[in-house]
Amino acid sequence: MSSLFKRQKKKLTKEEIRVLDEEIKKIVTSPQIGEAKKGDLQGVYVYKFKVHRQELLLAYEYDDYRLYLIMTGYHENFYRDLKSYINL
């Protein structure tokens, strides 16, 4: 779990955190559920889900042994922020 993900999760409401935790459980059981990204974001998966009729995105990477949560947020500037975080 990245420090960015931890900071973003703290800013969410209790309801958003509850839904996020449920969706993370789904990803743990089936990591390929997210959309595999290409180009600069190769190896990153983005899973989209709804909270209060608004789409929330969750970026993560996985291998045989771990699931690494990178960041979460609403669509506005999500991919721009994700690229800048990945390329640090």
C-alpha positions as CSV (number, residue, x, y, z in Angstrom):
1,M,0.0,0.0,0.0
2,S,1.5,3.3,-1.1
3,S,1.7,6.3,1.2
4,L,-0.3,8.2,-1.5
5,F,-3.1,5.6,-1.2
6,K,-3.1,5.9,2.6
7,R,-3.4,9.7,2.4
8,Q,-6.2,9.5,-0.1
9,K,-8.1,6.9,1.9
10,K,-8.1,9.2,5.0
11,K,-9.9,11.9,3.0
12,L,-12.8,9.6,2.1
13,T,-16.1,9.4,4.0
14,K,-16.9,6.4,6.1
15,E,-19.3,5.2,3.4
16,E,-16.7,5.6,0.7
17,I,-14.2,3.7,2.8
18,R,-16.7,0.9,3.4
19,V,-17.4,0.5,-0.3
20,L,-13.6,0.8,-1.1
21,D,-12.8,-2.0,1.3
22,E,-15.5,-4.3,-0.2
23,E,-14.1,-3.6,-3.7
24,I,-10.5,-4.3,-2.5
25,K,-11.7,-7.8,-1.3
26,K,-13.1,-8.4,-4.8
27,I,-9.7,-7.5,-6.3
28,V,-7.8,-9.8,-3.9
29,T,-9.9,-12.8,-5.0
30,S,-9.6,-11.9,-8.7
31,P,-6.7,-9.4,-9.4
32,Q,-7.3,-9.4,-13.2
33,I,-10.7,-7.8,-12.6
34,G,-9.2,-4.3,-13.3
35,E,-8.4,-2.9,-16.7
36,A,-4.7,-3.4,-17.7
37,K,-3.1,-0.1,-18.7
38,K,-0.6,0.3,-21.6
39,G,2.2,2.7,-22.4
40,D,3.6,4.7,-19.5
41,L,1.3,2.8,-17.1
42,Q,2.1,-0.7,-18.2
43,G,1.8,-3.2,-15.4
44,V,-0.8,-1.0,-13.6
45,Y,-4.5,-2.0,-13.4
46,V,-7.4,0.4,-12.8
47,Y,-10.6,-0.9,-11.3
48,K,-13.7,1.3,-11.5
49,F,-16.7,1.2,-9.2
50,K,-19.5,3.5,-8.1
51,V,-20.0,5.2,-4.8
52,H,-23.2,7.4,-4.5
53,R,-23.6,7.3,-8.3
54,Q,-20.1,8.7,-8.8
55,E,-17.3,6.6,-10.2
56,L,-14.3,6.0,-8.0
57,L,-11.1,4.5,-9.5
58,L,-8.5,2.4,-7.8
59,A,-5.0,1.8,-9.3
60,Y,-3.0,-1.2,-8.3
61,E,-0.3,-3.6,-9.3
62,Y,-0.1,-7.3,-8.5
63,D,2.0,-10.4,-8.8
64,D,1.8,-13.9,-7.5
65,Y,2.5,-12.9,-3.9
66,R,1.1,-9.4,-3.3
67,L,-1.4,-6.7,-4.2
68,Y,0.1,-3.2,-4.2
69,L,-2.5,-0.4,-3.9
70,I,-1.2,2.7,-5.6
71,M,-3.9,5.3,-5.5
72,T,-7.6,6.0,-5.5
73,G,-9.8,8.9,-6.5
74,Y,-12.4,10.3,-8.8
75,H,-11.8,10.5,-12.5
76,E,-10.8,14.2,-12.7
77,N,-7.0,14.3,-13.3
78,F,-6.7,10.7,-12.0
79,Y,-4.5,9.4,-14.9
80,R,-2.4,12.5,-14.9
81,D,-1.7,12.2,-11.2
82,L,-1.1,8.5,-11.5
83,K,1.5,9.0,-14.3
84,S,3.3,11.6,-12.2
85,Y,3.4,9.3,-9.2
86,I,4.6,6.3,-11.1
87,N,7.4,8.3,-12.8
88,L,8.9,9.7,-9.6
